[in-house]
Amino acid sequence: MPQAETTPLRIGMVGYAFMGAAHSHAWRSAHRFFDLPLTPELTALAGRNATAVEEAARKMGWSSTETDWRALIERDDIDLIDICSPGNTHAEIAIAALRAGKHVLCEKPLANTVAEAEEMTEAAQEAARNGVFAMCGYSYRRTPALALAKRMVDDGRLGKIRQVRAQYLQDWLSDENAPLTWRLDRNLSGSGALGDIGAHIIDAAQFVTGQQITGVSALLETFTRRRPVGGDFVGLGGHGDTGADQEMGDVTVDDAAIFTARFDGGPIGVFEATRAALGRKNAMRLEVNGTLGSLAFDFEDMNFLQFYDATDRSGEQGFHRIMVTEPEHPYVGNWWPTGHGLGYEHGFTHQVVDLVTALAAGSQPTPSFADALQVQRVLGAVEDSAAADSRWTPVESEPSMARTAFTTTAEEIR
């Protein structure tokens, strides 16, 4: 029997690089594996370079292009704006889209500052009263093994949570001759390893435990403070143009972030995010210890979850490895036969599935902008603590006093 036709959900996406490619794949594939109540349509892709965006649209399956994101918001044939551009653009685009009646999916971290995230959250809450919804793209929580970890915590398999340790280790900035990119410019990215990858482990820890971080003590470090501007960097072992006449620029973000934390239910935590851990390519790790057991996850072995059950007989205790490829595991039943693992891209597909399902039901998708604001407040507390010699710093729960000024209407933005 052919699948019944459903109402289209017409997507306009801003940005077409790494995240744009991942999101495009998800929008193309989700309805081919999951029975969705709305069918995503890749309607328009926006980017500043007309030639480059047209080539990206052809390659990734978008029907049309724009060279100004404002044009996406003005179009009547677009229902949702997907923001995959650098962090300094998130607030302006999201607020304008929501006030124009467009749903929004925004990549993480939500913004570059707490004040921006607060204004975005206010706009999202106002839009939700009119049936227009916003979600932030913390895709790792849709990895089946991490979703299973949350299910097991919710089912009480770990008992009372005592400790959390989370790491996100990469090495792509280990070479001091790697060139400057927008991710190393605070004005564009907001922060370095802290916001880029640290935000993921903050969200994952809070998602799995069901608890929020209330205070931190932190240390930030920039190992390489000046880098070549441009150049032909080809990875570790290939240094590109590093001659005496090479133009150098300042790195204005952190390379590594380390902090301790306390959760609102009592657990303590240790967090580390770095882009200078040689040999670690994408080691996003989470371990949770409770009174009845422990869970451990590493994204470099993403189809497995380690579980220690303290209620086992004393002579039989030990971590056992759960292969998360069974149909009863989260999301897995719509994919391949048992034992055939999933990959990085599937988290984005599951994100689309959950978002589209929530929109069709007229309900708030998660993580909401309010959820992402809480992560942003943790990031802000980490920076404040590090700037104050690692002083213990509470995570604020009220709006910040310093507000970033944004225009109040889409017309003013235009």
Backbone hydrogen bonds in HBPLUS format (Angstrom, degrees):
<---DONOR---> <-ACCEPTOR-->    atom                        ^
c    i                          cat <-CA-CA->   ^        H-A-AA   ^      H-
h    n   atom  resd res      DA  || num        DHA   H-A  angle D-A-AA Bond
n    s   type  num  typ     dist DA aas  dist angle  dist       angle   num
A0039-THR N   A0007-THR O   2.91 MM  32  6.14 156.9  1.97 139.0 146.8     1
A0009-LEU N   A0039-THR O   2.82 MM  30  5.60 154.6  1.88 130.0 129.2     2
A0041-GLU N   A0009-LEU O   2.86 MM  32  5.91 150.4  1.95 150.4 145.8     3
A0079-ASP N   A0010-ARG O   2.76 MM  69  5.12 157.4  1.81 134.9 142.7     4
A0080-LEU N   A0010-ARG O   3.14 MM  70  6.42 151.5  2.23 159.6 160.7     5
A0011-ILE N   A0041-GLU O   2.87 MM  30  5.91 175.0  1.88 171.9 171.6     6
A0043-THR N   A0011-ILE O   3.07 MM  32  5.36 128.2  2.35 133.4 148.1     7
A0044-ALA N   A0011-ILE O   3.19 MM  33  6.67 157.1  2.24 153.3 156.7     8
A0012-GLY N   A0080-LEU O   2.87 MM  68  6.14 158.8  1.92 169.0 175.0     9
A0082-ASP N   A0012-GLY O   2.86 MM  70  6.16 159.0  1.90 148.9 155.3    10
A0013-MET N   A0044-ALA O   2.94 MM  31  6.46 156.0  2.00 156.9 160.6    11
A0046-ALA N   A0013-MET O   2.78 MM  33  6.10 158.4  1.83 166.7 171.9    12
A0014-VAL N   A0082-ASP O   2.85 MM  68  6.20 161.9  1.88 167.1 170.1    13
A0084-CYS N   A0014-VAL O   2.81 MM  70  5.61 153.8  1.88 155.4 164.3    14
A0015-GLY N   A0046-ALA O   3.05 MM  31  6.17 174.8  2.05 165.6 165.1    15
A0021-ALA N   A0017-ALA O   2.84 MM   4  6.01 155.1  1.90 161.1 166.5    16
A0022-ALA N   A0018-PHE O   3.16 MM   4  6.49 158.4  2.21 147.4 153.1    17
A0023-HIS N   A0019-MET O   2.85 MM   4  6.06 166.8  1.87 157.1 160.3    18
A0024-SER N   A0020-GLY O   2.87 MM   4  5.94 156.2  1.93 143.3 150.6    19
A0025-HIS N   A0021-ALA O   3.06 MM   4  6.23 163.1  2.09 147.8 151.4    20
A0026-ALA N   A0022-ALA O   3.17 MM   4  6.43 154.4  2.24 141.9 148.8    21
A0027-TRP N   A0023-HIS O   2.89 MM   4  6.20 163.6  1.92 158.9 162.4    22
A0028-ARG N   A0024-SER O   2.95 MM   4  6.15 154.5  2.02 151.2 158.4    23
A0029-SER N   A0025-HIS O   3.03 MM   4  6.11 149.6  2.13 146.2 153.8    24
A0030-ALA N   A0026-ALA O   3.02 MM   4  5.70 160.0  2.06 155.1 156.4    25
A0032-ARG N   A0029-SER O   2.94 MM   3  5.32 150.0  2.03 114.1 123.8    26
A0033-PHE N   A0030-ALA O   3.23 MM   3  5.72 160.0  2.27 112.7 118.3    27
A0034-PHE N   A0030-ALA O   2.96 MM   4  5.97 151.0  2.04 156.8 166.2    28
A0043-THR N   A0041-GLU O   3.00 MM   2  5.58 119.3  2.38 110.9  94.3    29
A0063-SER N   A0042-LEU O   2.99 MM  21  6.28 159.1  2.03 150.7 156.1    30
A0045-LEU N   A0064-SER O   2.99 MM  19  6.39 151.3  2.07 139.0 144.7    31
A0066-GLU N   A0045-LEU O   2.91 MM  21  6.21 141.9  2.06 146.4 148.0    32
A0047-GLY N   A0066-GLU O   3.04 MM  19  6.53 152.2  2.12 151.2 155.5    33
A0053-VAL N   A0049-ASN O   2.87 MM   4  5.98 165.6  1.89 163.7 168.0    34
A0054-GLU N   A0050-ALA O   3.03 MM   4  6.07 152.9  2.11 143.3 150.5    35
A0055-GLU N   A0051-THR O   3.10 MM   4  6.31 155.3  2.16 145.8 152.2    36
A0056-ALA N   A0052-ALA O   2.94 MM   4  6.16 157.3  1.99 146.6 153.3    37
A0057-ALA N   A0053-VAL O   2.87 MM   4  5.98 155.3  1.93 143.5 150.3    38
A0058-ARG N   A0054-GLU O   3.03 MM   4  6.22 157.4  2.08 143.9 149.5    39
A0059-LYS N   A0055-GLU O   3.00 MM   4  6.18 160.8  2.03 147.6 152.9    40
A0060-MET N   A0056-ALA O   2.86 MM   4  5.93 156.0  1.91 151.1 157.3    41
A0061-GLY N   A0057-ALA O   2.87 MM   4  5.61 122.7  2.21 141.7 150.2    42
A0062-TRP N   A0057-ALA O   2.92 MM   5  4.63 148.1  2.02 131.1 136.9    43
A0071-ALA N   A0068-ASP O   2.98 MM   3  5.62 145.2  2.11 116.2 124.8    44
A0072-LEU N   A0069-TRP O   3.03 MM   3  5.31 129.8  2.29 102.7 115.3    45
A0074-GLU N   A0070-ARG O   3.10 MM   4  6.38 143.5  2.24 143.4 153.4    46
A0075-ARG N   A0072-LEU O   3.22 MM   3  5.37 143.9  2.36  99.7 109.8    47
A0103-HIS N   A0079-ASP O   3.05 MM  24  6.36 153.4  2.12 158.8 151.9    48
A0081-ILE N   A0103-HIS O   2.83 MM  22  6.21 163.1  1.86 154.0 152.9    49
A0105-LEU N   A0081-ILE O   2.96 MM  24  6.34 158.2  2.01 151.3 155.2    50
A0083-ILE N   A0105-LEU O   2.76 MM  22  6.17 163.4  1.78 164.5 169.7    51
A0107-GLU N   A0083-ILE O   3.08 MM  24  6.07 158.6  2.12 158.6 162.1    52
A0089-THR N   A0086-PRO O   3.04 MM   3  5.92 167.2  2.05 128.0 132.2    53
A0090-HIS N   A0087-GLY O   3.26 MM   3  5.35 152.1  2.34 105.2 112.7    54
A0088-ASN N   A0188-LEU O   3.00 MM 100  4.98 134.4  2.22 151.0 149.9    55
A0093-ILE N   A0089-THR O   3.23 MM   4  6.31 173.8  2.24 163.4 165.3    56
A0094-ALA N   A0090-HIS O   2.89 MM   4  5.89 169.5  1.90 159.3 162.8    57
A0095-ILE N   A0091-ALA O   2.98 MM   4  5.94 169.9  1.99 154.6 157.8    58
A0096-ALA N   A0092-GLU O   3.18 MM   4  6.19 163.2  2.21 142.1 147.2    59
A0097-ALA N   A0093-ILE O   2.92 MM   4  6.06 162.2  1.95 152.7 158.1    60
A0098-LEU N   A0094-ALA O   2.94 MM   4  6.10 168.6  1.96 154.5 157.2    61
A0099-ARG N   A0095-ILE O   3.05 MM   4  6.16 161.8  2.08 149.1 154.2    62
A0100-ALA N   A0096-ALA O   3.04 MM   4  6.20 123.8  2.37 136.0 150.3    63
A0100-ALA N   A0097-ALA O   3.06 MM   3  5.05 136.9  2.25  95.5 108.2    64
A0102-LYS N   A0097-ALA O   2.93 MM   5  5.21 165.4  1.95 149.9 146.0    65
A0101-GLY N   A0098-LEU O   3.04 MM   3  5.14 160.9  2.07 106.7 111.0    66
A0104-VAL N   A0133-PHE O   3.00 MM  29  6.53 154.9  2.07 147.5 154.2    67
A0135-MET N   A0104-VAL O   2.91 MM  31  6.34 148.2  2.01 149.7 159.8    68
A0106-CYS N   A0135-MET O   2.96 MM  29  6.39 161.6  1.99 158.7 164.5    69
A0137-GLY N   A0106-CYS O   2.77 MM  31  5.84 156.6  1.83 147.7 150.2    70
A0117-ALA N   A0113-THR O   3.11 MM   4  6.36 163.5  2.14 146.1 150.8    71
A0118-GLU N   A0114-VAL O   2.82 MM   4  6.09 148.6  1.92 152.4 161.5    72
A0119-GLU N   A0115-ALA O   3.12 MM   4  6.41 158.3  2.17 147.4 152.0    73
A0120-MET N   A0116-GLU O   2.96 MM   4  6.24 156.8  2.01 152.5 159.5    74
A0121-THR N   A0117-ALA O   2.92 MM   4  6.07 152.8  1.99 143.1 150.5    75
A0122-GLU N   A0118-GLU O   2.92 MM   4  6.19 156.8  1.98 149.8 155.8    76
A0123-ALA N   A0119-GLU O   3.03 MM   4  6.25 159.0  2.08 145.2 150.6    77
A0124-ALA N   A0120-MET O   2.90 MM   4  6.15 152.1  1.98 145.4 153.5    78
A0125-GLN N   A0121-THR O   2.88 MM   4  6.10 157.1  1.93 151.4 157.0    79
A0126-GLU N   A0122-GLU O   3.02 MM   4  6.22 154.8  2.08 146.1 152.9    80
A0127-ALA N   A0123-ALA O   2.95 MM   4  6.13 158.7  2.00 145.6 151.7    81
A0128-ALA N   A0124-ALA O   2.89 MM   4  6.04 151.4  1.97 145.8 153.4    82
A0129-ARG N   A0126-GLU O   3.26 MM   3  5.52 136.2  2.47 100.2 111.0    83
A0130-ASN N   A0127-ALA O   2.83 MM   3  5.30 151.5  1.91 111.9 121.5    84
A0132-VAL N   A0127-ALA O   3.06 MM   5  5.04 162.5  2.09 130.9 128.3    85
A0131-GLY N   A0128-ALA O   3.04 MM   3  4.87 165.2  2.06 106.4 107.1    86
A0136-CYS N   A0367-PRO O   2.95 MM 231  5.74 166.5  1.96 161.5 165.7    87
A0138-TYR N   A0136-CYS O   3.09 MM   2  6.11 133.0  2.32 107.2  94.0    88
A0142-ARG N   A0139-SER O   2.85 MM   3  5.52 160.7  1.89 121.2 127.8    89
A0143-THR N   A0140-TYR O   2.95 MM   3  5.33 165.5  1.97 119.0 119.7    90
A0146-LEU N   A0143-THR O   2.99 MM   3  5.44 120.7  2.35 114.1 128.6    91
A0147-ALA N   A0143-THR O   2.94 MM   4  6.15 162.6  1.97 161.7 167.2    92
A0148-LEU N   A0144-PRO O   2.81 MM   4  6.00 146.3  1.92 145.3 154.9    93
A0149-ALA N   A0145-ALA O   2.94 MM   4  6.19 147.4  2.05 137.1 146.1    94
A0150-LYS N   A0146-LEU O   3.02 MM   4  6.36 155.7  2.08 148.3 153.3    95
A0151-ARG N   A0147-ALA O   3.09 MM   4  6.35 157.5  2.14 140.9 147.1    96
A0152-MET N   A0148-LEU O   2.91 MM   4  6.21 156.0  1.97 153.2 159.2    97
A0153-VAL N   A0149-ALA O   2.98 MM   4  6.26 155.1  2.04 150.1 156.8    98
A0154-ASP N   A0150-LYS O   2.83 MM   4  6.06 168.0  1.85 158.1 161.4    99
A0155-ASP N   A0151-ARG O   2.90 MM   4  6.09 139.7  2.07 140.5 151.8   100
A0157-ARG N   A0152-MET O   3.00 MM   5  5.47 154.6  2.07 168.9 161.8   101
A0156-GLY N   A0153-VAL O   2.98 MM   3  5.20 159.8  2.02 109.4 115.0   102
A0159-GLY N   A0156-GLY O   3.17 MM   3  5.15 152.4  2.25 101.9 110.3   103
A0292-LEU N   A0158-LEU O   2.93 MM 134  4.66 170.9  1.94 120.9 117.9   104
A0291-THR N   A0160-LYS O   2.96 MM 131  5.36 128.2  2.23 127.7 142.9   105
A0162-ARG N   A0289-ASN O   2.82 MM 127  5.78 172.6  1.82 152.9 155.1   106
A0268-ILE N   A0162-ARG O   3.11 MM 106  6.58 152.9  2.19 149.5 148.2   107
A0163-GLN N   A0289-ASN O   3.21 MM 126  5.16 164.3  2.24 138.5 143.0   108
A0289-ASN N   A0163-GLN O   2.91 MM 126  5.16 170.8  1.92 149.5 152.4   109
A0164-VAL N   A0268-ILE O   2.88 MM 104  6.28 141.1  2.03 149.3 158.6   110
A0270-VAL N   A0164-VAL O   2.93 MM 106  6.47 140.7  2.09 143.9 156.0   111
A0165-ARG N   A0287-GLU O   2.97 MM 122  5.32 160.8  2.00 152.3 156.7   112
A0287-GLU N   A0165-ARG O   2.88 MM 122  5.32 152.9  1.96 156.7 164.4   113
A0166-ALA N   A0270-VAL O   2.85 MM 104  6.30 162.2  1.88 163.0 169.1   114
A0272-GLU N   A0166-ALA O   2.99 MM 106  6.47 138.3  2.17 143.1 155.6   115
A0167-GLN N   A0285-ARG O   3.00 MM 118  5.02 157.9  2.05 130.5 136.7   116
A0285-ARG N   A0167-GLN O   2.69 MM 118  5.02 162.1  1.73 149.2 155.7   117
A0168-TYR N   A0272-GLU O   2.83 MM 104  6.32 141.3  1.98 151.1 163.0   118
A0274-THR N   A0168-TYR O   3.02 MM 106  6.51 159.0  2.07 165.1 168.7   119
A0169-LEU N   A0283-ALA O   2.99 MM 114  4.98 159.8  2.04 122.0 127.3   120
A0283-ALA N   A0169-LEU O   3.02 MM 114  4.98 151.5  2.10 158.7 151.9   121
A0170-GLN N   A0274-THR O   2.91 MM 104  6.07 150.3  2.00 144.1 153.1   122
A0277-ALA N   A0170-GLN O   2.81 MM 107  5.59 167.8  1.83 151.6 147.3   123
A0174-SER N   A0171-ASP O   3.05 MM   3  5.29 161.2  2.09 121.3 120.0   124
A0173-LEU N   A0275-ARG O   2.93 MM 102  5.48 150.1  2.02 162.8 168.6   125
A0178-ALA N   A0175-ASP O   3.12 MM   3  5.62 167.2  2.14 117.1 119.0   126
A0180-LEU N   A0228-PRO O   2.87 MM  48  6.11 158.1  1.92 162.6 166.9   127
A0184-LEU N   A0181-THR O   2.99 MM   3  5.55 164.2  2.02 117.4 122.6   128
A0185-ASP N   A0182-TRP O   3.20 MM   3  5.23 166.6  2.21 109.3 111.5   129
A0252-THR N   A0184-LEU O   3.20 MM  68  6.20 166.2  2.22 166.2 163.7   130
A0188-LEU N   A0185-ASP O   2.96 MM   3  5.54 142.2  2.11 115.1 125.2   131
A0189-SER N   A0185-ASP O   2.88 MM   4  6.02 172.9  1.89 163.2 165.6   132
A0190-GLY N   A0186-ARG O   2.84 MM   4  4.60 147.5  1.95 121.0 128.8   133
A0196-ASP N   A0192-GLY O   2.94 MM   4  5.94 167.1  1.96 165.1 167.9   134
A0193-ALA N   A0254-ASP O   3.25 MM  61  6.08 154.6  2.32 129.0 134.3   135
A0197-ILE N   A0193-ALA O   3.05 MM   4  5.50 157.8  2.10 132.1 138.9   136
A0198-GLY N   A0193-ALA O   2.85 MM   5  6.10 158.1  1.90 160.3 162.3   137
A0199-ALA N   A0194-LEU O   2.99 MM   5  6.48 112.1  2.47 144.4 162.4   138
A0200-HIS N   A0197-ILE O   3.07 MM   3  5.34 129.4  2.34 101.7 114.1   139
A0202-ILE N   A0198-GLY O   3.09 MM   4  6.35 152.8  2.16 152.6 160.6   140
A0203-ASP N   A0199-ALA O   3.01 MM   4  6.22 168.5  2.02 150.6 153.5   141
A0204-ALA N   A0200-HIS O   2.85 MM   4  6.04 162.8  1.88 149.2 154.7   142
A0205-ALA N   A0201-ILE O   2.95 MM   4  5.90 161.2  1.98 139.0 144.1   143
A0206-GLN N   A0202-ILE O   3.07 MM   4  6.26 164.1  2.10 151.7 156.0   144
A0207-PHE N   A0203-ASP O   2.79 MM   4  5.87 155.9  1.85 151.0 158.8   145
A0208-VAL N   A0204-ALA O   2.93 MM   4  6.01 172.5  1.93 153.5 155.0   146
A0209-THR N   A0205-ALA O   3.12 MM   4  6.08 164.9  2.14 143.3 148.1   147
A0210-GLY N   A0206-GLN O   2.84 MM   4  5.44 136.2  2.03 134.1 145.1   148
A0264-ASP N   A0212-GLN O   2.77 MM  52  5.61 145.0  1.89 155.5 167.0   149
A0214-THR N   A0262-ARG O   2.76 MM  48  5.82 169.8  1.77 162.0 164.5   150
A0395-VAL N   A0214-THR O   2.78 MM 181  5.01 167.5  1.79 125.7 125.1   151
A0262-ARG N   A0215-GLY O   3.11 MM  47  5.56 144.6  2.24 148.1 151.1   152
A0216-VAL N   A0393-THR O   2.92 MM 177  5.35 157.5  1.97 140.6 145.7   153
A0393-THR N   A0216-VAL O   2.77 MM 177  5.35 164.9  1.79 159.1 164.4   154
A0217-SER N   A0260-THR O   3.08 MM  43  5.33 146.7  2.20 137.3 141.5   155
A0260-THR N   A0217-SER O   2.94 MM  43  5.33 153.5  2.01 151.1 154.9   156
A0219-LEU N   A0258-ILE O   2.78 MM  39  5.28 146.3  1.89 160.2 169.0   157
A0258-ILE N   A0219-LEU O   2.91 MM  39  5.28 161.1  1.95 158.5 163.9   158
A0221-GLU N   A0256-ALA O   3.01 MM  35  5.36 156.6  2.07 151.3 152.0   159
A0255-ASP N   A0221-GLU O   2.82 MM  34  5.91 157.0  1.87 133.9 141.5   160
A0256-ALA N   A0221-GLU O   3.02 MM  35  5.36 148.1  2.12 156.4 161.4   161
A0251-VAL N   A0225-ARG O   2.86 MM  26  5.00 172.2  1.87 132.5 132.8   162
A0227-ARG N   A0249-GLY O   2.93 MM  22  5.52 154.0  2.00 154.4 160.9   163
A0249-GLY N   A0227-ARG O   2.82 MM  22  5.52 157.9  1.86 155.5 162.1   164
A0229-VAL N   A0247-GLU O   2.88 MM  18  5.63 164.4  1.90 151.9 150.0   165
A0238-GLY N   A0235-GLY O   2.84 MM   3  5.39 160.0  1.88 140.4 143.9   166
A0246-GLN N   A0243-GLY O   3.02 MM   3  5.36 164.5  2.04 114.8 118.3   167
A0275-ARG N   A0255-ASP O   3.16 MM  20  5.92 152.5  2.24 164.3 172.6   168
A0257-ALA N   A0273-ALA O   2.74 MM  16  5.17 154.7  1.80 156.3 163.6   169
A0273-ALA N   A0257-ALA O   2.83 MM  16  5.17 160.5  1.87 154.4 158.9   170
A0259-PHE N   A0271-PHE O   2.98 MM  12  5.31 161.3  2.01 142.8 146.8   171
A0271-PHE N   A0259-PHE O   2.81 MM  12  5.31 162.1  1.84 163.9 169.6   172
A0261-ALA N   A0269-GLY O   2.86 MM   8  4.86 148.2  1.96 139.1 138.3   173
A0269-GLY N   A0261-ALA O   2.80 MM   8  4.86 151.9  1.88 140.3 138.8   174
A0263-PHE N   A0267-PRO O   2.86 MM   4  5.27 167.9  1.87 157.7 157.9   175
A0266-GLY N   A0263-PHE O   3.05 MM   3  5.42 164.7  2.07 114.2 118.5   176
A0280-ARG N   A0277-ALA O   2.99 MM   3  5.74 163.0  2.02 149.3 152.4   177
A0284-MET N   A0282-ASN O   3.04 MM   2  5.88 124.3  2.36 108.8  93.2   178
A0299-PHE N   A0284-MET O   2.87 MM  15  5.11 159.1  1.91 136.1 143.1   179
A0286-LEU N   A0297-PHE O   2.94 MM  11  5.24 155.4  2.00 140.9 146.2   180
A0297-PHE N   A0286-LEU O   2.80 MM  11  5.24 147.8  1.91 149.7 160.2   181
A0288-VAL N   A0295-LEU O   2.88 MM   7  5.29 156.4  1.94 148.8 156.4   182
A0295-LEU N   A0288-VAL O   2.94 MM   7  5.29 153.2  2.01 147.4 156.2   183
A0290-GLY N   A0293-GLY O   2.80 MM   3  5.31 152.6  1.87 160.0 169.4   184
A0310-ALA N   A0292-LEU O   2.84 MM  18  5.15 150.1  1.93 138.7 143.8   185
A0294-SER N   A0308-TYR O   2.96 MM  14  5.01 146.5  2.08 132.1 141.7   186
A0308-TYR N   A0294-SER O   2.88 MM  14  5.01 165.8  1.90 146.6 149.3   187
A0296-ALA N   A0306-GLN O   2.91 MM  10  4.91 149.4  2.01 136.9 140.7   188
A0306-GLN N   A0296-ALA O   2.89 MM  10  4.91 169.9  1.90 162.9 159.4   189
A0301-ASP N   A0298-ASP O   2.79 MM   3  5.48 158.8  1.83 122.4 128.6   190
A0304-PHE N   A0301-ASP O   3.15 MM   3  6.06 150.9  2.24 133.1 135.1   191
A0324-VAL N   A0303-ASN O   2.78 MM  21  5.35 152.5  1.85 148.7 155.5   192
A0305-LEU N   A0322-ILE O   2.97 MM  17  5.11 151.6  2.06 140.0 149.2   193
A0322-ILE N   A0305-LEU O   2.80 MM  17  5.11 172.1  1.81 156.2 156.1   194
A0307-PHE N   A0320-HIS O   2.93 MM  13  5.44 162.6  1.96 152.8 158.4   195
A0320-HIS N   A0307-PHE O   2.87 MM  13  5.44 163.2  1.90 141.3 144.4   196
A0312-ASP N   A0309-ASP O   3.18 MM   3  5.79 167.8  2.19 116.0 119.4   197
A0316-GLU N   A0313-ARG O   2.81 MM   3  5.33 163.7  1.84 123.9 129.2   198
A0325-THR N   A0323-MET O   2.94 MM   2  5.78 134.1  2.15 106.4  92.7   199
A0329-HIS N   A0326-GLU O   2.95 MM   3  5.47 161.1  1.99 118.8 125.1   200
A0332-VAL N   A0329-HIS O   3.29 MM   3  5.68 137.1  2.49 116.8 128.6   201
A0334-ASN N   A0331-TYR O   3.47 MM   3  6.38 168.5  2.48 123.7 126.1   202
A0335-TRP N   A0332-VAL O   2.94 MM   3  5.56 167.1  1.96 129.1 130.6   203
A0340-HIS N   A0337-PRO O   3.09 MM   3  5.87 155.0  2.15 149.9 151.7   204
A0346-HIS N   A0343-GLY O   3.16 MM   3  5.72 147.9  2.26 113.2 121.5   205
A0347-GLY N   A0344-TYR O   3.37 MM   3  6.18 152.4  2.46 119.4 124.0   206
A0348-PHE N   A0345-GLU O   3.17 MM   3  5.62 132.3  2.41 107.7 118.4   207
A0349-THR N   A0345-GLU O   3.35 MM   4  6.76 151.0  2.44 143.5 151.7   208
A0350-HIS N   A0346-HIS O   2.90 MM   4  6.17 161.2  1.93 154.1 158.3   209
A0351-GLN N   A0347-GLY O   3.01 MM   4  6.16 141.2  2.16 133.6 144.5   210
A0352-VAL N   A0348-PHE O   3.04 MM   4  6.37 152.7  2.12 145.1 150.7   211
A0353-VAL N   A0349-THR O   3.00 MM   4  6.34 158.6  2.04 149.1 155.2   212
A0354-ASP N   A0350-HIS O   2.98 MM   4  6.22 166.5  2.00 152.4 154.3   213
A0355-LEU N   A0351-GLN O   2.94 MM   4  6.06 159.9  1.98 148.1 154.5   214
A0356-VAL N   A0352-VAL O   2.83 MM   4  5.90 176.2  1.83 159.1 160.4   215
A0357-THR N   A0353-VAL O   3.02 MM   4  6.06 160.4  2.06 146.0 152.1   216
A0358-ALA N   A0354-ASP O   3.06 MM   4  6.15 156.8  2.12 142.5 148.4   217
A0359-LEU N   A0355-LEU O   2.94 MM   4  6.19 164.3  1.96 156.1 160.6   218
A0360-ALA N   A0356-VAL O   3.01 MM   4  6.17 162.5  2.04 151.0 155.0   219
A0361-ALA N   A0357-THR O   3.18 MM   4  6.34 140.7  2.34 136.5 146.6   220
A0361-ALA N   A0358-ALA O   3.10 MM   3  5.09 124.0  2.43  94.6 109.2   221
A0363-SER N   A0358-ALA O   2.98 MM   5  5.12 170.8  1.99 149.1 147.8   222
A0362-GLY N   A0359-LEU O   3.06 MM   3  5.01 152.2  2.14  99.4 108.2   223
A0372-ALA N   A0368-SER O   3.00 MM   4  6.35 159.5  2.04 149.1 154.6   224
A0373-LEU N   A0369-PHE O   2.75 MM   4  5.94 142.2  1.89 143.5 154.4   225
A0374-GLN N   A0370-ALA O   3.20 MM   4  6.48 147.4  2.32 140.8 147.5   226
A0375-VAL N   A0371-ASP O   3.36 MM   4  6.81 151.3  2.44 142.6 149.4   227
A0376-GLN N   A0372-ALA O   2.92 MM   4  6.24 154.5  1.98 145.3 153.0   228
A0377-ARG N   A0373-LEU O   2.86 MM   4  6.18 145.7  1.98 147.6 156.8   229
A0378-VAL N   A0374-GLN O   3.11 MM   4  6.48 143.4  2.25 141.1 150.5   230
A0378-VAL N   A0375-VAL O   3.06 MM   3  5.09 121.9  2.41  95.3 110.2   231
A0379-LEU N   A0375-VAL O   2.98 MM   4  6.37 159.9  2.02 153.4 158.5   232
A0380-GLY N   A0376-GLN O   2.88 MM   4  6.16 155.3  1.94 146.7 153.7   233
A0381-ALA N   A0377-ARG O   2.94 MM   4  6.12 152.8  2.01 140.9 147.9   234
A0382-VAL N   A0378-VAL O   2.91 MM   4  6.20 153.5  1.98 152.9 160.2   235
A0383-GLU N   A0379-LEU O   3.09 MM   4  6.41 162.0  2.13 151.0 154.7   236
A0384-ASP N   A0380-GLY O   2.95 MM   4  6.19 160.2  1.99 149.1 154.9   237
A0385-SER N   A0381-ALA O   2.87 MM   4  6.00 159.4  1.91 149.1 154.6   238
A0386-ALA N   A0382-VAL O   2.95 MM   4  6.15 166.9  1.97 153.4 156.9   239
A0387-ALA N   A0383-GLU O   3.00 MM   4  6.14 153.3  2.08 145.8 153.0   240
A0388-ALA N   A0385-SER O   2.99 MM   3  5.09 142.3  2.13 100.7 112.3   241
A0390-SER N   A0385-SER O   2.83 MM   5  4.78 127.1  2.11 139.2 142.6   242
A0391-ARG N   A0388-ALA O   3.20 MM   3  5.57 145.7  2.33 108.1 117.4   243
A0413-ILE N   A0409-THR O   3.13 MM   4  6.49 152.8  2.21 145.9 153.5   244
A0414-ARG N   A0410-ALA O   3.01 MM   4  6.30 150.6  2.09 146.6 153.9   245
